[in-house]
Every structure is written in structure tokens, then in C-alpha cells.
Amino acid sequence: MSETFPLSSGPAALLDPDPCSARPRIAPPTSPHTPPHRFRSRIGVDLAGGFYPAPHRYRLYLSAHCPLALRVSITLDLLGLRDTVTTTLLGRPDETPEAFASLRGAYEATWHHYSGPVDTPALCDRWTGRVVSNHTPDILRDLAGHLSDHVGAGRPRLRPAALATDIDALRELLDADITHAARQAAAVNEAECRDAGLKRLLTALGRLDRRLAAAPYALGDELTAADVDLWVALVQLDTEHRLRLDPDAADQVSRHAHLRAYVRRLHAHPAFHTTLPEALGPDAP
């Protein structure tokens, strides 16, 4: 079940905004007394802790224009969890005041006198009114590992144990060498920074293009969570980052036929087809 609110831009960013840093970094708290920005409880890790799997217990707050939220949304559809995990899409606070008040209340119930950013994606416990996690990798792991029903016909095993390490490694590569490198490559006033970012970006795209020349999916013959991460990263690259590159760099980014075919092929899947359709014309990556 879902509640739909007007769409907005993504959540408050915790990543270092400097695109010329070597890798994306998490900003540290300003003092030991500063409320944490990241809440990282887990579902099913410690059943005595109370966050055990149960249908209709959890609510996900998502911002539709946030790539992290897009990963979560596609995962929900792939696993058939729309009817058991409530989702709420947030717009700007003045557009969706009730939704933001609800999410703010969950943060304050989790940390007394919480004064930090109200970040999404956020997985919340409807029974206690508290935030379980706003760390997207953990949310994705718990959706695939503890809230999904793998018995359902046609449902993929998004995080098989044998591929868990590879899935996490690919996610780190995408964050550092695709998304972060693309921001670096668009740095207008830093030529050295821009050239280094473009080199890293093209190297990563080349590796991924060769991988998809040999197999239909990111990690082989089966669709996994790695494909959700890769597809979203490629769509974000084409619809956001490529537009900020100079024409020659943008042309080089587009010269990966296997990646373009992969994006279009996954777009035909219902779970991917319902998101960002305007991004997937013939020139998509």
C-alpha cells in the first residue's frame, strides 16, 4: 500500500560536496553531542531487539527524485512488497507538510530532541513510530533478505549469499567511479580534477560495457541487486551528470553500446518501466 505526495528533489546530502576529493566522503558530526544523521538498526539481525519481519509493520519514506530512493522503489517492485510495506513519497516540506511532520516525528521518537536533517530513504517501524534505518544499503539488504518472499513465482533472488560480496563491491565502484567521478568530470574550474574524473569514469564504463558484452546481467545470468544499482547509476549519469559535461566528454560517455542496450532492456521490465520513462530514449546510456 502507498500514499502518494507531490514529488521533490532528494534528501539532504551527507556526502562531501567537493567533487575534487579523491572519493566521496561522509561528513563527520560537529561534536560528540550532535545527534547522529545515520540510524542503522536492522530487521531480523537480533529478533530480541524487536525489529523482526512482519507484513504491514514497516513504512518507507522516499523522495522520488533521489537515486537512492529509486533503488529502493525498484527493489520493492521486484520483490512484490508493495502490498506489505507502506511507502510514502515526499515533496518539499511546504508541499507535503503532513508527510514531513510524520517523518520528523519518527526521527524525534528515535533520538530525543533530534535536530538533524530529516533524510530519506528512511525505513520506519509503524508499531513504535521510530526510524529503523536511513542507511540505504542496509535497507536494501533487509528488503531482500528478511522482508521478501522468495517462494513467490517469478521473484528474483536479489541478494544470493554467493554473490553478496560482489554486489557490495559493484555498488562501491558505481558510487566512486561512476557517480562521484562524473561529478568530478563536470568540475568547471579545475582542469586537472576534471580530467582525472573523466578518466576514471570512462575506465569504469569500459569495464562495465565489456562485462555486459559477455553476460546479460551485471553479475552473470541472473538479475540481482547489482542490476538495480547499475541501472539507476546509468540513468542518473545520462539524465543528470552527462548534461554537465563538455560536448566531447559527453560523446565519449555515450559510446558504450552494451550499456545502452542493457538500460533499454531492463526498462522493458515492469519494475523498471514505471520509473523515469522520459530518461530512456534511444540515446540513453
C-alpha positions as CSV (number, residue, x, y, z in Angstrom):
1,M,0.0,0.0,0.0
2,S,1.2,3.5,-0.7
3,E,0.4,7.1,0.0
4,T,1.4,9.5,-2.9
5,F,2.5,13.0,-2.3
6,P,3.9,15.6,-4.8
7,L,7.5,14.7,-5.9
8,S,10.6,16.6,-4.8
9,S,14.3,16.6,-5.0
10,G,16.4,14.2,-3.0
11,P,17.2,14.4,0.7
12,A,19.8,16.5,2.5
13,A,23.2,15.3,1.3
14,L,25.7,13.9,3.7
15,L,28.4,13.4,1.0
16,D,31.3,15.8,0.8
17,P,30.1,18.3,-1.8
18,D,33.7,18.9,-3.1
19,P,33.8,16.9,-6.4
20,C,37.6,17.0,-6.5
21,S,38.1,14.9,-3.4
22,A,39.5,11.6,-4.2
23,R,36.4,9.6,-3.2
24,P,33.0,10.6,-1.8
25,R,33.2,11.1,2.0
26,I,30.7,11.2,4.8
27,A,30.8,14.4,6.7
28,P,31.6,13.8,10.4
29,P,29.4,15.2,13.2
30,T,30.3,18.6,14.5
31,S,30.6,17.4,18.1
32,P,30.1,14.3,20.3
33,H,26.7,15.6,21.3
34,T,25.4,16.2,17.8
35,P,22.5,13.9,17.0
36,P,23.5,11.1,14.5
37,H,22.4,11.6,10.9
38,R,22.6,7.9,10.2
39,F,20.4,5.4,12.0
40,R,21.4,1.8,11.3
41,S,19.2,-0.7,13.1
42,R,18.4,-3.9,11.2
43,I,15.5,-6.1,10.6
44,G,15.9,-9.7,11.6
45,V,19.5,-9.3,12.9
46,D,18.5,-9.5,16.5
47,L,15.0,-10.7,17.0
48,A,15.1,-9.8,20.7
49,G,15.6,-6.2,19.6
50,G,12.1,-6.0,18.3
51,F,12.6,-5.3,14.6
52,Y,11.5,-8.7,13.3
53,P,9.9,-9.2,9.9
54,A,6.2,-8.8,9.8
55,P,3.8,-7.8,7.0
56,H,2.5,-4.2,7.2
57,R,4.8,-3.3,10.1
58,Y,7.1,-1.0,8.2
59,R,6.8,2.2,6.3
60,L,9.3,3.6,3.8
61,Y,9.6,7.3,3.2
62,L,11.0,8.1,-0.2
63,S,11.8,11.1,-2.4
64,A,11.0,10.3,-6.0
65,H,13.9,12.3,-7.5
66,C,16.5,10.7,-5.2
67,P,18.6,8.0,-6.9
68,L,18.8,6.1,-3.6
69,A,15.0,6.1,-3.3
70,L,14.8,4.9,-6.8
71,R,16.9,1.9,-5.9
72,V,14.6,1.1,-3.0
73,S,11.4,1.6,-5.1
74,I,12.6,-0.7,-7.9
75,T,13.6,-3.3,-5.3
76,L,10.1,-3.2,-3.7
77,D,8.5,-3.9,-7.1
78,L,10.9,-6.7,-8.0
79,L,10.2,-8.4,-4.7
80,G,6.5,-7.8,-4.7
81,L,6.5,-5.9,-1.5
82,R,4.2,-3.0,-2.4
83,D,1.3,-4.6,-0.5
84,T,3.2,-5.4,2.6
85,V,5.5,-2.3,3.1
86,T,3.8,1.1,3.1
87,T,5.5,3.7,1.0
88,T,5.2,7.5,1.3
89,L,6.6,9.9,-1.3
90,L,7.6,13.3,0.0
91,G,7.7,16.6,-1.8
92,R,9.1,19.8,-0.4
93,P,8.1,20.5,3.3
94,D,5.6,23.2,2.2
95,E,4.1,20.8,-0.4
96,T,3.8,17.8,1.9
97,P,3.6,19.1,5.4
98,E,1.8,16.1,6.9
99,A,4.2,13.6,5.4
100,F,7.2,15.6,6.7
101,A,5.7,16.1,10.1
102,S,5.2,12.3,10.3
103,L,8.8,11.6,9.3
104,R,10.1,14.3,11.6
105,G,8.1,12.7,14.4
106,A,9.7,9.3,13.7
107,Y,13.2,10.9,13.9
108,E,12.3,12.6,17.2
109,A,10.9,9.4,18.6
110,T,14.2,7.7,17.8
111,W,16.5,10.3,19.2
112,H,15.3,12.7,22.0
113,H,15.3,16.3,20.8
114,Y,16.6,15.3,17.4
115,S,17.6,18.4,15.4
116,G,19.4,16.9,12.4
117,P,18.3,16.6,8.8
118,V,15.2,14.5,8.0
119,D,16.7,12.2,5.5
120,T,15.2,9.8,3.1
121,P,15.1,6.9,2.2
122,A,14.0,6.1,5.8
123,L,12.6,2.8,6.9
124,C,10.3,3.3,9.9
125,D,8.6,0.9,12.3
126,R,4.9,1.7,12.4
127,W,4.4,-0.1,15.7
128,T,6.8,2.0,17.6
129,G,6.9,5.1,15.4
130,R,10.7,5.0,15.3
131,V,13.2,5.1,12.4
132,V,14.8,1.7,11.9
133,S,17.3,2.8,9.3
134,N,18.1,5.6,6.9
135,H,21.2,3.8,5.6
136,T,20.2,2.7,2.1
137,P,22.5,-0.3,1.7
138,D,21.1,-1.8,4.9
139,I,17.5,-1.1,3.8
140,L,18.1,-2.9,0.5
141,R,19.7,-5.8,2.3
142,D,16.8,-6.2,4.7
143,L,14.2,-5.9,2.0
144,A,15.9,-8.7,0.0
145,G,16.9,-10.8,3.0
146,H,14.2,-10.5,5.6
147,L,11.0,-8.9,4.1
148,S,10.8,-10.7,0.8
149,D,9.1,-14.0,0.0
150,H,11.4,-15.9,-2.4
151,V,8.7,-18.6,-2.8
152,G,6.6,-16.3,-5.0
153,A,6.6,-17.3,-8.6
154,G,8.9,-15.2,-10.8
155,R,10.5,-13.3,-8.0
156,P,14.3,-12.9,-8.3
157,R,16.7,-13.7,-5.5
158,L,18.2,-10.2,-5.5
159,R,20.9,-11.0,-2.9
160,P,22.0,-14.6,-3.1
161,A,24.7,-15.4,-0.5
162,A,27.2,-16.5,-3.1
163,L,27.1,-13.0,-4.7
164,A,26.7,-10.7,-1.7
165,T,30.4,-9.6,-1.7
166,D,30.3,-8.9,-5.4
167,I,27.1,-6.9,-5.1
168,D,28.6,-4.7,-2.4
169,A,31.8,-4.3,-4.4
170,L,29.9,-3.2,-7.5
171,R,27.9,-0.7,-5.5
172,E,31.1,0.9,-4.2
173,L,32.5,1.0,-7.7
174,L,29.4,2.7,-9.0
175,D,29.3,5.3,-6.2
176,A,33.0,6.1,-6.6
177,D,33.9,5.6,-10.2
178,I,30.6,6.4,-11.9
179,T,28.5,8.9,-9.8
180,H,31.4,10.6,-8.0
181,A,33.7,10.6,-11.0
182,A,31.0,12.1,-13.2
183,R,30.6,15.0,-10.7
184,Q,34.4,15.4,-10.8
185,A,34.5,15.3,-14.6
186,A,32.0,18.2,-14.6
187,A,34.1,20.4,-12.4
188,V,34.3,23.6,-14.5
189,N,37.2,25.4,-12.8
190,E,39.6,22.5,-12.1
191,A,41.1,21.1,-15.3
192,E,43.3,18.5,-13.5
193,C,40.3,17.4,-11.4
194,R,38.0,17.3,-14.4
195,D,40.5,15.2,-16.5
196,A,41.1,12.7,-13.7
197,G,37.4,12.3,-13.1
198,L,36.7,11.7,-16.8
199,K,39.5,9.1,-17.0
200,R,38.1,7.2,-14.0
201,L,34.5,7.4,-15.4
202,L,35.4,6.2,-18.9
203,T,37.6,3.4,-17.4
204,A,34.7,2.2,-15.3
205,L,32.2,2.4,-18.1
206,G,34.5,0.5,-20.4
207,R,34.8,-2.3,-17.8
208,L,31.0,-2.5,-17.3
209,D,30.4,-2.4,-21.1
210,R,32.8,-5.4,-21.6
211,R,31.1,-7.2,-18.7
212,L,27.7,-6.8,-20.4
213,A,29.1,-8.0,-23.7
214,A,29.7,-11.4,-22.1
215,A,26.6,-11.8,-19.8
216,P,23.0,-10.4,-19.8
217,Y,23.2,-9.0,-16.2
218,A,25.8,-7.2,-14.1
219,L,27.0,-10.4,-12.3
220,G,26.1,-13.1,-14.8
221,D,23.0,-14.8,-16.0
222,E,20.5,-13.8,-13.2
223,L,19.1,-10.4,-12.3
224,T,20.3,-9.3,-8.8
225,A,20.5,-6.2,-6.6
226,A,23.6,-5.3,-8.6
227,D,21.4,-4.6,-11.6
228,V,19.2,-2.3,-9.7
229,D,22.3,-0.3,-8.6
230,L,23.8,-0.3,-12.1
231,W,20.6,0.7,-13.9
232,V,19.9,3.6,-11.6
233,A,23.5,4.8,-11.8
234,L,23.4,4.7,-15.6
235,V,20.1,6.5,-15.8
236,Q,21.4,9.2,-13.4
237,L,24.6,9.5,-15.4
238,D,22.6,10.1,-18.6
239,T,19.9,12.4,-17.3
240,E,21.9,14.5,-14.8
241,H,25.7,14.2,-15.0
242,R,26.2,13.8,-18.7
243,L,24.4,17.1,-19.3
244,R,27.0,19.0,-17.3
245,L,30.0,17.6,-19.3
246,D,31.6,19.3,-22.2
247,P,30.4,18.0,-25.6
248,D,33.5,15.9,-26.3
249,A,33.3,14.2,-22.8
250,A,29.6,13.7,-23.1
251,D,30.1,12.0,-26.5
252,Q,32.8,9.7,-25.0
253,V,30.4,8.7,-22.2
254,S,27.7,7.7,-24.7
255,R,30.0,5.4,-26.7
256,H,29.1,2.2,-24.9
257,A,26.6,0.2,-26.9
258,H,26.2,-2.7,-24.5
259,L,25.4,-0.3,-21.6
260,R,22.8,1.4,-23.8
261,A,21.2,-1.9,-24.8
262,Y,21.2,-3.0,-21.1
263,V,19.4,0.1,-19.9
264,R,16.7,-0.2,-22.6
265,R,16.3,-4.0,-22.0
266,L,15.7,-3.6,-18.2
267,H,13.4,-0.7,-18.9
268,A,11.1,-3.2,-20.5
269,H,10.8,-5.0,-17.1
270,P,7.7,-3.7,-15.2
271,A,9.7,-2.8,-12.1
272,F,12.0,-0.6,-14.1
273,H,9.4,0.6,-16.6
274,T,7.4,2.7,-14.1
275,T,10.4,5.0,-13.2
276,L,11.9,7.8,-15.2
277,P,10.5,6.8,-18.6
278,E,11.5,10.1,-20.0
279,A,15.1,9.3,-19.4
280,L,15.2,6.2,-21.6
281,G,15.1,7.4,-25.2
282,P,17.3,5.9,-27.9
283,D,20.4,7.8,-26.7
284,A,20.2,6.6,-23.1
285,P,23.5,5.1,-21.8
